[in-house]
C-alpha cells in the first residue's frame, strides 16, 4: 500500500468531522437559538382541594435591543393566560437591554409576578473564552460594567406589578389563593442572604398548611435548595444553567455552571433534603450571552407549569 492511498481514508474521515462541526455550528448559531419553545408540565404542590395555578416561568433572557424575535416570542406568552409569572433573573444582556425587556414583558402587566436577580441584571456581560465553562463555574469579571438595575426593578414593580423577591419573602394573592414566596439574589455571585429568610418569612404572619410556599432563586445551588426545603417550600424554581446551552444529544448537559447535578440542569425534577422531597423546575432559559450566541440540543424555552393539589 502506498503512502498516498493509506492517507486517503484519514483525509475523508477528517473532512467528515470538519463538515459535521460546521453543520453543528450553523445549526446552533443560525437556527436552534431561535427555536423558542414552551415546555408544559405539572406538579402536585398545593394543599389538597386547591384549584390549579398556572405558572409561567421565564428566565435568562439576556436581552439585547436588537433581539426582536425573542422579544416578540416573550410578548406572545401572555396568550397562555398564566395566573402567576416567576422570573428567575438574568434579564439584561446589554447596557440598553431594558428597551427590549419592556417590549417583551409589557403584555404580562397586571398578572401577579415575582422576580430575583441574576448577575446579568446588575453586571454587563463581558467577552470570555466559552470553553472555560467546561472547566467549572464561570469566574467573576475583575472590573465589571454596571447595568441600569434600578430602571429594570422599577419597570417590574411599578409598571408590571411584580414583587421584588431578592433576599426576602412575600405573600401574594394568586387566582384567589394566598401564596408565600421566599427568594434570594444570585447565589453564583454569593449575593444570596439565606440567613435573613426565616425572619422575613415570619414577618408575613402565621403560616399553616393551607398557604403554599414557593422558593425562587436564579442559580440553583444546593445550599439554596436545601434551605428552601428546610423552610417548608412546596416547590422551587431556578434558572442560570441555560440547560447546559451546548448539550450532547442523547446525553444532555455537559456543564451546569453551579453544583446542581447535571441530570437536573434543566426541566422538572424533584429535590430531596432531610427526607423531604419537593418539585424543582430549572428553566433552560430563552437567551444567551451576546458573546456566546449558540444553543445546541437545548432549545430556548419558557415553562408553563401547572401547580396542582396533592392527593
N, C-alpha and C positions, 0 to 999 in steps of 0.2 A: 504494500500500500504506500503510495507516495505521500509526501508531507501535505500537499495541497488537497488531496482527496480526504485525508483524515481531518483537516481543519474545516471542511465543508459543513458537516453536521453541527459542529460547535458554533460556526457563524450563523447557521439557521436558528439554532436554539437561542443565541444571543439576540438575534433580530426579533424573535418571537417574544422574548422577555421585554425587550425595549418597546415593542408595539403594544404589549399588554399594559406597560407602565404609562405610555402616552394615552391609551384609551381610558385607563382609570383616572388619570388626571383630567382629561376632557370631561368625563362623566361627573367627577367630584366637584370640579370648579365651575363647569359650564351648565350642568343640568341638575344634579341632585340637590344642591344647596337652594334651589328654587322650588323643590317638590314639597311644598308645605302641606303638612298632614295633621288632622285632628285624630288623636287617639282616644277612643271611647271605652271607658272601663267603669266598674262599680266596686264598692267596698262596703261591707257591713260595719258601720262605725257609730251609728246613732242609737239612742235608747230604744228599747222595744216599743213598738206602736208609733214611732216617729214617721212623719211623711218624708219622702226622699228629698234630698237637696242636691241640686245640680251645680257643681263647682267647676268653673273654668280656671285651669291652672296654666299660667303663662310664665315664661322665664327666658332669660338670656337673649333678649332681642339684639343687644349690641348695636343699637340703631345709628346709622349714618344718614345724613339728609337726603342722599340720592337713592336710597333703597326703597323705591316706590312700590315694587311688587310685594315686599314684606309688609309695608305699611298698609297696603290695600287688603292683604290677607288678614292681618291682625284686626283691622276695622270690620271685616266681614264676620268675625267670630261673635259679634253681638247678635247675629241671626240665630245662634244656638240657644238664646234666651236663658242664660245661666242665672241662678239665684244668687251666686257669690263669685267674686273674682279673687284669686290668690296669685299675687305677683311675687316671684321669688328672686327678683333682682337682676343686676347687670343689664339694665335697660339702655344705657348710653354707650355708644361705641365711637363717638366723635364729639369734638367740642361743640358742634352745632346739632347734635343728635336730638335735642329736645324738640325741635321742629317736627321731626319725623315721629317722635313719641306722641306728640299732640294729635297728629293726624291719625295715628294708628289706634289710639285708645279713646278718642272722642265719642264714638258710638256707645261706649260702655258707661258713660256718665250716668249717675243715679243708681247704678247697681251696686249693692254693698261690696266692698272690697278691702283687702289688706295688702300691705307691701313691706318688704325688707330690702336692705341694700346688699348688693354685691360690690366688689371693689370698683367695677366699671360703672357705678353710679356716683363715684367720688373721684376716681383717678382715671385719666385718659389712657387708652391703650398705647403701648409702645412696641416698636419693632423688636422681634426676638427670633431666635432660631426655633422653628416649630419642633424640631427633633428633640429638643430638650424636654418636651412634655413627656417623652417616653422614658426619661431617666428619673422622674419623680415629680412631686408637686411644683408648680411654677414658682419662680422666685419673684421677689418684690423689686420694683424699679427703685434705683437709688435716689433719683431726682425726678419724681413724678410731676406731671402737669395735672392740675385740678380741674374738674368739670363743674358745671353750674348745678350742684346738687340741690341748692335751695330752690331754684326755679322748678326743678323736677318735683321736689316734695310739695311745693305749693300747688302745682298743677294737679298732682294726685289727690291732695287733701281738699283743696278749695274748689276745684272745678269738677273733678270726678266724684268726690265724696268718699274717697278711700281713707283707711286708717293706717297711720304710720305705726308699724309694729316693731321697730328696731329697739331691741333690749327692753321690752316692756310687754304688758298684757292688755287686752281689751275685751269688752263684751259687746257683741253686735246682735241686732235683731235681723234674722235672715229668714225670709219666707215664713214668717210667723213663729219662728223658733229662736230662742236665745242661744247663742254660741259663744263660748270663750276661746280666746286665742292667746298664745304666747309666741314671741318671736325674738330673734337676735339679728344683729348686723353680721357682716361677713366673717365667718369663722376662719376662712382661709387667710385672712389678714389679722387674725386674733382680735377682731373687733367685737366678738361676742362677749356678753357680760352675763353669764349663766347664773351668777350668784344673786342677781337682782330679781330674778323671775319669781321666786316664791313670794316675796313681799308684794311684787306687782300683781300677782295673781290673787293674793289675799285681799288686796285693796279693792278688787271688783265686788266684794261681798261674799256672802255664803255661797258655796258651791254644793251641788248634790248630783246624783247620777242622772238627773233629768236634763242637765246642761252639758252638752258635749264640749270637749276641749280639743282644739286643733293646734298642732305645733308647726311653725313656719320658719324655715331657715334658707339662706342662699346655699351655702356649702354644707352638705350633709355629713359632717364629721361625726364619728362615733360618739364623741363626748357630748355633742349636742343632742343626738338621737336618744342616748341613754338618759340624759337629763329630762327630756320631754316625757319619756316613758315613766320615769320616777315621779314626775309632776301629775301623771294621770292622763296624758294625751290619748285621745281615741283614734287619731290619725295624724300623720306627719307629712309635710310637703317640703321638697327641696329641689334645687336646680344645680347650677355650677358645672356639672360634669360634662355637659354637651353630649351626654351619652357615649362619650369616647371620641366623638366627632369624626375620626377616621377609624373605622372598625374593620374587623376581618370577617368577611361573610361566612356564616356558619359557626362562628366563634363569639363574636360580639366585641365589646370594648377592650382595647389594649391598655388603656390608662383611664383613671377616673379623676385625677388631679386632686385627690383627697384620700382619706383612709377607708372609705367605704369599699366593701368587696366589689370586684369588677362585675360580678353577676347581678349586682344591684345598682349599676351605674346609670340605668335608665329604666323607666317603666314602673308598674305597680308590683310591689312585693310586700313582705312583712318584716318587721324589725322586732327582735326578741331581746329583752333585757330583764334579768332577775325574774325569770319565769312568767313574764308578761309579754304578750305579742300584740302588735298593732299594725294596721296598714301603713305602708310607706310608699309614697309616689315621688319618684325622682324624674323631673322633666329633662328631656334631652335638649330642650330649648329650641328657639327658632332662628338663632343667629350664629355669628362667629366673629372673631376679631377681623377688622379690616386688613390686618397683616397676615391672616391665615384664611383666605376666602375659599374654603373647601369643606365638603362633607362627603363621606364615602361609607356606604352601608349603614347610614344613620341619618335618616331624613329629618329636616327641621320640623318641629312639632309644637302643638299645644295639646292639653289634655282636658277632655270633658269627663270629669269623674263624678259619678252619681253616688252620694253617700246614702246608704240605706239602713234600715233598722236591723239591729241584731235580733236573732231569734229569742 
